[in-house]
Amino acid sequence: MILKSNVTLYIEAGATLLGSTRLSDYTPQPGPDPMADANQRHLVFARDARNIGLAGPGRIDGQGSAFWTHQPRGPVPEELRWRDALHSDWKHGERVSPMIELVGCSDVRIDGLTITGASGWTMRPINCTRVFISGIHLTNPYHGPNTDGIDATGCQDMMISDCVIDTGDDAICLKSENPYGGEARLTRNVTVTNCVISSSTNGFKIGTATQGEFENIVFSNSVIHHGDRPLNERSIAGIALEMADGGWLEGVIIAGIQIQRARAPLFIRRGNRSNAGRHPQSRLRGITIEGLRATGAVVTSSITGLPGMPVEDVRLSDISIDTVMPGRAAWIADPVPEAEAKYPEPRALGWLPASGLFCRHVRGLTMRDVSFSAPVEEYRTTVLLDDVQDATLAGLRASPVRNGLPVLTCVSTRELRLSGAVAPVGSQALLEVRGAANRDLLVTGCDLRAAGRVATGDVAAVQAEFNSTAPSNPAAS
């Protein structure tokens, strides 16, 4: 079905637009690779159309499961479920993807529908302007391979609101690429708000296709949830912001988000998977996350760049993360791979040597009123800063670490300002300084009554200023 300008397809209550299960019934639309995840066959298609829409209380059902075959791999060991995906038990051949493809359109409205049964990606507005998606219920099985929800690509002036999305791959994903030829278009002025999201891969994501630019992105007042489901049916990351293909991102605000049982609540990653974008100003910076509460996490949240390619200007405030899976002592010494060219996702880094937040190759980090809790069996430090420059941590709170280890560890950290932190009961110290490459670490106004001292390790870089809550002998040692 091809939508022309000034046409809205309205589906009445009780009516269903049903996709065929025969691939030959879909006319290929030239452009993308016909064998790619997003190919040339679609149930609804529009190109260069104006003032178009899909609306009504009815349904669109692509009957996507007809294009999959079940190929179970056998039981997954319990210790590997954290990195497994349920949809790996299902394979697809040629299929319809995206089910709804809108290319180069303007003034697009999609409202009120139930959209289900995608065999691949469900909906992709690509290079569209003034797009309004509201009040839809989008649902696909958790085991559906590559059944993304909304993949907004190169779109500008876009609003997604009041939607319920429950799908087997990325629920809402912003991308920058152009499979129809030419340069990737700037993704700009996008807001996502008041949504309820569940996914077995990522809840809200930017990437992985990041060949062009992103700016002015807002994700707010939403819930990412997973119920009491096995690990391999939960989001790999609740929120994932990734820049891996040479493009740049600047200006993201995330506010008022509740995350329940995502494997990793937060994943911010700058990689070097390809140079498809070839932007000399390639960067990932200007991220503000506030008012986020995450419960039931099992994998450490992380902010990671690469040597010489840092993540820049990240501001975290009023955040609470509760982790339910304790880490092992052996993970503290395990090296964390740079994984520069790997597909960017938390499992590429493996188990991390911190339980709450791991930051590496970051420049300009601010954390205010951020708290972490972990099981009593937790052996790892809570927050680890490695090659971090210009960091301000105010009001850090954390549950005790086994054996009294400090909750904050610095490795090659420069220009740290730590204030208002509280040392947990039984702590050896508030801060661990690892190695001699740290410098200009200022500790001031912290509650050290439960700690024996300010810092352990190579403390020459630590300058401490104390108030009435300091121990009687406050010298760093």
Secondary structure as UniProt FT lines:
FT   TURN            5..6
FT   STRAND          8..10
FT   TURN            13..14
FT   STRAND          16..18
FT   HELIX           23..25
FT   TURN            34..35
FT   STRAND          44..47
FT   STRAND          50..55
FT   STRAND          59..61
FT   HELIX           64..67
FT   STRAND          68..70
FT   HELIX           78..83
FT   HELIX           86..89
FT   STRAND          90..92
FT   STRAND          100..103
FT   STRAND          106..111
FT   STRAND          114..116
FT   STRAND          123..126
FT   STRAND          129..134
FT   STRAND          137..139
FT   TURN            142..143
FT   TURN            145..146
FT   STRAND          150..153
FT   STRAND          156..161
FT   STRAND          164..167
FT   STRAND          172..176
FT   TURN            179..180
FT   STRAND          187..193
FT   STRAND          196..199
FT   STRAND          202..210
FT   STRAND          213..224
FT   HELIX           231..233
FT   STRAND          237..243
FT   STRAND          248..260
FT   STRAND          264..270
FT   TURN            280..281
FT   STRAND          283..297
FT   STRAND          301..304
FT   TURN            307..308
FT   STRAND          311..323
FT   HELIX           329..332
FT   TURN            340..341
FT   HELIX           346..348
FT   STRAND          354..373
FT   TURN            376..377
FT   STRAND          381..394
FT   STRAND          397..398
FT   HELIX           402..404
FT   STRAND          408..411
FT   STRAND          414..419
FT   TURN            425..426
FT   STRAND          427..434
FT   STRAND          439..444
FT   TURN            449..450
FT   STRAND          451..457
FT   HELIX           459..461
FT   STRAND          462..465
FT   TURN            468..469
//
